[in-house]
Amino acid sequence: MAASDPVVITYWAGRGRVEPLRNIIAAGGGQMTNVGIGSAADFKALKDSGKLLYEQVPLIQVDGVDLVQTHAAAVYLSRKFGLYPSAPLEEYLVLQIYHATYDARYPLVALPFVGGEKEQALQSFSKYLTSWHKQLESTPGGEGPFFLGARATLADVAVFESLDFWKFVGGDEKFHELLAPFPKLVELYVATKKLGRLAEWCDVERPKFFVSWEEYPKLVLSTLNVTFPSRLDSCDGNILCELAKACGVFVFLLSVEDL
């Protein structure tokens, strides 16, 4: 794959687990081609291709390599697009923030599948906002707007994406209320969106590719030959296991009884 070739991302046409990776590519100025999984036949063909080491998506194809496992792919892409630090302490700082964003966004990822409890999912962000803002306040020299001062990294893009996800689910008015006590997070959000092609992806390209919030869980489950239930917790254990196997998500949100 030449340097100018787009990164190919195979996943469903929604945020899910892969949206932070799309944001990394766009923030780094990279081009991407999104291949949507639209049917059970699509997903079976992908598994049969041998490109999915663990039979889970997303699949990220870049530099002639088939990347799987979201966190490992995030590090690879961040290095490729200049969003990864080299100093060990800075690497730790960036990675602990990045991993915290995945903890923060999990309830939102699961929300269209499990139904209800929207406010609870949104409120789960509170402790993360406090921590991220505190870390921004302690940036060496008081610089900003990013966690490493003037240098944007994976951490900033991941926090931006998680906040952007919250904004999509909670709405603009509540989003502004949410961030009112955290001015440095507002600065980070605004500055990060200006990186590379991120605004173009968020505002122009993504709306054209994504299906609606309501259609997304139906699309995902249909590719697994599952009829969309009124609530995911009404599914039997076999369905839940198939969903978890396919996209590596939701298991921690489900009770032992469900599994």
N, C-alpha and C positions, 0 to 999 in steps of 0.2 A: 504494500500500500504506500503510495507516494505521500509526501508531507501535505500535499494539497487535497488529498482524498478525504472525503467526509468519514467520520466515525459512524459505523452502522450499529444502531441500537434496535434490538428485537425485544418487544414487550407489548403489553396491552396499551391501548390509546387512553392512558390516564396517568396520574402521578405515581401511585404505588410506591415501590421501593426504588425505582430507577430515576425519579425526577431530580434528586440531587446530582446524579451523574450528568444528566442533560444540562443542568445549570453550570456544572464545572466546565464542560466543553464550551458552552456558549460564553461564559465569563472569560475563558481563555482565548476567545476569538476564533474557536474552531467551528468547522462546519459539521453537521450531522445529518444522517438519513435515518428516519424513524420507520421501522418495519412493524406494523401492527399485527398482533395475533388476533385473527378474526373468526376462527372456527376451530372445532376439535381436530379437523384434518390438518390445519396449520400447526397446531401444537404437537400433534403426533409426528408430523414430518420433521419438526425441529428436534424432537427427542431422538427420532430414528437417525438423524444426521450424524449423531455422535459428537456434536459440538457442545452439548450441555454435560459437563462432567458429572453433575449431581442431579441431572434431570430437572433443574430449576432455572427460571429466568429471573433477571434479565441476562441477555447475551450481548456483549459489547465486542464488536469486531474492529480492531485498530492495529495498524502496523503489522498486518499479516497474522495477528494473534487473536484467538477467541477467548475473551476474558469472561469469567464467571465469578460468582461471589462478590456481592456489591461493595463491601468495604475494601477488599483488595483492589478491585477495579477503580475505586475512588482515589486510592493512593497512586496507582499507575497513571490515571488521567491527570491528576493534579501535578505530578512530576512533568508529564509531557507538556502541559500548558502553563508551566511556570507558576504554579500555585502551591508549591510545597517547599517548606524550609529545609535547610541542610543541617543546622545545628541541633544536637540531640534534645536540648531543653525546649527549643522552639517547636520541634517535631512533637514532643509530648504535649505541649500546650495546644497545638493545632488538633492533634488526634483526640484528646479528651473532649474538646469542644465538639468536634465532628461526631463522635460517638454519642454525646449527649443529645445532639439534634435528632438522632435516630430514635432514642428513647422518647424524646418529646413528641415526635411526629407519629409514632406508632398508633396512638388512639385515633388520630385523624385518618390514617391509612385504613384502619379497620372500620371506621364509622359507617361508610355506605353498605358494608356487609352485615354488620350486627344491628344496625338501625337504632333509633332513639339515642338518648343520653348525649345529645350534641353539646349541651352546656358543660357537662362533666368532662367531655373530651377537650373542650376549649380551656377549661379552668386548669387542666393538668399542666399547662404551660407555665404557670406562675413561678414555680421554683427555678425553672430554667432561665427565665427572663432576669430574675434577680441575680443569679450567678453570672450570667453573661455580661450584664451591665457592670457588675462589680469588677470583673476582669478587664473590661474596657477602661474603667476608671483608673486601673493600676497599670495601664500601658506605660512602658518606660518613657520618661520625659513628658508624660501627659499628652503625647501625640495621638494622632488618630488619622482617619476614622476607623481603622481596622485593628484587629487584636494585636498585630505586630507593628502598630504605628501606621506608617505610610505604605507598607507592603501588604497587598491582599493575598490571602491564602485560602486553602480548602475550608478552614474554619469559618471565614467570613461568608463564603458562598453557601456553606451548609446552614448557617444561621439565617442568612437571607431567605433561603428556600423554605425553611421551616416556618419563618414568619409570614412569608408569602402564602404558604399553605393555610396558615391560620386565618389570614386575611380573606382568602377565598371562601373558607367555611363560615367564618364569623361575620363577614361583611365589613365594608369600609368604616362605618361609624364606630362599631365596636373595636375595630383594629386601632383606630386613632385613640380611643379611650384606653385600650390595653397598653399602648406604648407611651402614653402621656407621662408616666413617672420615670421613663427610661430614655432620656434625650440622646444618650450616646448610641443606643440601639437604633434610634431613628436615623442618626447620622450614618451608621453602618449600612442600614437598609438602603438609604438613598444612594450612597457612594458605591455600594456593591452592584446595584442595578445598572450603573453607568459603565461597568467593566465589559470590555469586549463586545459581544453580540447578545448579552443577556437580556437587555430590554427588548431587542428584536424577537428573541425567542419567546419571552413571556407575553408580549403584547400583540405580536403578529403571527408568528408561526405556530405556537402552541394551541391557540384557540381553533385554528384550522384543522389540527390533527386530532385533538381530544374529542371523545364522545362526552355526552353530558354526565354529570354526577350521578343521575338516576340510572342511566344506561350502563355505566361502567361495571357495577357488580354483576349485572346480567350478562354482559359480554364475557367477563372473566369466567364465571361459572359455566357459561354455555360451552366454552372451549374445553371444559373438563367434563362435558356431558352431564352437567348438574342443572336441574331446574331451580331457578331463583326462588328461595323461600321468603316468607314475609319477614322472618328474622333468621340469621345464620344459626343462632343457638337452637333453632328447631330442627336443624339437620341432624342426621345420625352421624356416628363417629367415623364411618368410612368416608363420607363426603368431606368432613373436616380434615381428615388425614390427607385426602387427595389434594385439597386446596393448599394445605401447608406444604406438601411435597412439591407442588408445582411452583409456588412463589415464595416459599420460605418465610412466611409471615403469618401472623395471627395466633400462633400456637400459645404464646405466653398470655394472650388475652382470654383464652378459653379454659374452663375449669377442667379438672381431672375427669369429672363425670362426662363432659362432652367428648373427651378423647377415649 
